[in-house]
Amino acid sequence: MKQVLVILLFLTTSLIANSQKSEIYIKDGKAIQGYDVVAFHLEQKPILGNSSFIFNWKGADWYFLTESNLKLFKLNPEKYAPQFGGYCVNTRQTDPLPPRQCDPLRMSL
């Protein structure tokens, strides 16, 4: 009986934790740790954004290296936003571990 209760408690906790995840992985208010997602597409490498060029989308602040990159993102955010909202793929579904962000330095297109 104790095992059944422990399993039910674990499943309930996991379901609540997963239902509270935001669509975008946000840490300290920033999406993908402040890296410029447009520069990532154009330069094929991660580049930190500039605090002068910030746009709030889906509850996260997105940082950009240039005003031009900011404008491109505003025109089509879905094109540039990371797949799975920046979550590591193996933590998106029912992983009992807390959600974690993929390392922007290891992301690929």
C-alpha positions in Angstrom: 0.0 0.0 0.0 2.8 2.4 0.8 4.4 1.8 -2.6 1.1 2.6 -4.3 0.9 5.9 -2.4 4.5 6.8 -3.1 3.9 6.1 -6.8 0.7 8.2 -6.9 2.5 11.0 -5.1 5.4 10.9 -7.5 3.1 10.9 -10.6 1.0 13.8 -9.2 4.1 15.8 -8.5 5.5 15.2 -12.0 2.2 16.1 -13.6 2.0 19.4 -11.7 5.6 20.3 -12.4 5.2 19.6 -16.1 2.0 21.6 -16.3 3.7 24.6 -14.8 6.5 24.8 -17.3 6.4 27.9 -19.6 6.5 27.4 -23.3 9.9 29.1 -23.3 12.7 28.1 -20.9 13.3 31.3 -18.9 16.1 31.9 -16.4 16.5 35.3 -14.8 14.0 36.7 -17.2 16.1 35.8 -20.2 15.4 33.4 -23.1 18.5 31.2 -24.0 20.7 33.1 -21.5 20.7 36.3 -23.5 22.1 34.8 -26.7 20.9 36.4 -30.0 18.9 33.7 -31.8 18.9 35.7 -35.1 22.7 35.9 -35.0 22.8 32.2 -34.4 21.0 31.6 -37.7 23.0 34.2 -39.6 26.5 33.5 -38.2 26.0 29.8 -37.4 27.4 30.3 -33.9 26.1 31.6 -30.5 26.7 35.3 -29.9 25.5 37.1 -26.8 22.9 39.8 -27.4 23.2 43.5 -26.3 21.1 44.8 -23.5 20.2 47.8 -25.7 18.2 45.5 -28.0 15.7 43.5 -26.0 12.2 42.3 -27.0 9.8 40.5 -24.7 8.1 37.6 -26.4 6.1 34.8 -24.6 7.1 36.1 -21.2 10.9 36.1 -21.8 13.3 38.8 -22.7 15.1 38.1 -25.9 18.5 39.8 -26.5 19.9 40.8 -29.8 23.3 41.9 -31.0 21.9 44.6 -33.4 18.7 46.5 -34.1 18.5 44.7 -37.4 18.4 41.3 -35.7 15.7 42.6 -33.3 13.6 43.7 -36.3 14.0 40.4 -38.0 12.9 38.5 -34.9 9.9 40.8 -34.4 8.8 40.0 -38.0 8.9 36.2 -37.5 9.8 35.1 -34.0 8.8 31.4 -34.7 11.5 31.3 -37.4 14.3 32.2 -35.0 13.1 30.9 -31.6 14.7 27.6 -30.6 12.8 24.4 -31.1 11.2 23.1 -27.9 11.5 26.6 -26.4 15.1 26.1 -25.5 14.4 23.1 -23.3 16.6 20.1 -23.7 14.6 17.6 -25.7 15.0 14.8 -23.1 13.4 17.1 -20.4 10.4 18.2 -22.3 8.0 15.3 -21.7 7.7 13.4 -18.4 11.2 13.6 -17.1 11.1 13.6 -13.3 14.2 15.9 -13.2 13.6 19.6 -13.1 13.5 21.2 -16.6 16.8 22.5 -17.8 17.9 24.7 -20.6 20.2 23.4 -23.3 23.6 25.0 -23.4 23.4 27.6 -26.1 27.1 27.0 -26.9 26.2 23.4 -27.9 23.0 24.1 -29.8 22.8 23.4 -33.5 20.3 24.3 -36.3 
